Amino acid sequence: MASFRIAGDQHLKGEISPQGAKNEALQILCAVLLTDKPVTIHNIPDIRDVNKLIELLGDLGVQVEQLSNSSYRFQADQVDVSVLDTANYREKASALRGSVMLLGPMLGRFKTGRIPRPGGDKIGRRRLDTHFLGFEKLGAKFNFDSEESGMFNVDASHLKGTYMLLDEASVTGTANVVMAAVLAEGTTTIYNAACEPYLQQLCSMLNRMGAKISGISSNLLTIEGVDKLGGTDHTMLPDMIEIGSFIGLAAMTQSEITIKNCQIPQLGIIPDVFKRLGIKMDFRGDDIFVPAQEHYQIESFLDGGMMTVSDAPWPGFTPDLLSIVLVTAIQAQGTLLVHQKMFESRLFFVDKLIEMGAQMILCDPHRATVIGLNRQQQLKGIRMSSPDIRAGVALLIAALSARGESIIDNIEQIDRGYQNIDGRLNAIGAKIERL
């Protein structure tokens, strides 16, 4: 297990570029299985979850050629479906939550699939019902082999388009069903579909490959099934979670940071939420400039009520940034209620922030109240452990702003979602040592 040793009370200055979007990468990489033609993907982040998925594709027989640090060419013309029955596949797929999105392309093109219960963050229950109910609507038949191997076995020999109302606007669930439906017979209509930019990217890429998807960017998708798909080139968006993390980092550490090439129109309300915390920022073309701020004040609602930030399906605020909002509010002036609706274990890291000196109340598994310190008191460095990707970076931000030295253990969780985060932050003035 690796750790970070962080020297606190650091003021950073300089330019930093966000990596390619992790959540988009997991969908886009699985989509290469839908065609036997070459697919070239650019701006792929060099992070653990993505690298594991690329390795899984290689195990399945996909030809993988790395063209540069962030560009790869894939060709799935020699896929070996029997690999799904191997212990090696079961072990690797069960350790990676993104592996569940291999199922949609496998069902669409090869009419069969096997997937173990996937792993990932320990942030509470993350059910797969939306994926499986959508596949069943298309005609797939499931069998869970709990006794022998813990595998979901799926027969999709007769996929047919249909109308479906998703039980939740799941991003991965929508992506998975879309990838199965593009090669199904007939027309599929998906209502209550997720419409995040990453899903828009996937649908646009599939259309360039020959799919017929309409309603992109809305919650009503119509998919006319086609017989086969071709190849394409695709460039991924910058990671909106990294961009939000860097905005919060700048505010907490009184740093002057320019975040480069942000694709600002694709960020939705993310900048507005941080502005409600009192954080100043200037859009310079496609870059976001965050000046060093000694103080920032949380807004109140128009009726004087306490500001609340909560997650919601797009175009609402992404749940992946609530941990960053929560830690950023520690040194603000004012009070903030953070309401994490989607996951019941994502706020449990606040006990470490309280130990560092933050004024917080964990109301229940879904809500925490932050009473801003307004720089009247500095956090103090401690030893802690990263429970998941987003909480790990929130703890890193707290440690960089704290007095003294901190150590964060289990940074493999951070590495799953943030590419060379220590190296990139050290380049603009941080002092982070990887142990």
Protein Blocks (a to p, Z undefined) as FASTA:
>chain_A
ZZddddehiaceddddddddfklmmmmmmmmmmpcbdcddehiacdfklmmmmmmmmmno
pacddfbfkbccdddfbccfklmmpmklmmmmmmpmklmmmmmmmmmmnopacddddedd
debjcdfklmmmmmmmnopacdddfklnopacddffbgcddddddfbdcfklmmmmmmmm
mmpgcjdddehiafbfklmmmmmmmmmnopacehihiabdcddddfbdcdddddddddfk
lmmmmmmmmmmnopacddehkllmlnommlmmmmmnopacddehjaccddddfbdcdddd
fkopacdddddddfbdcfklmmmmmmmmmmmgcddddddfkbmklmmmmmmmmmnopacd
dfblmbccdddeklmaccdddddddfbfklmmmmmmmmmmpgcjdddehklmmmmmmghk
lmmmmmnopacddZZ
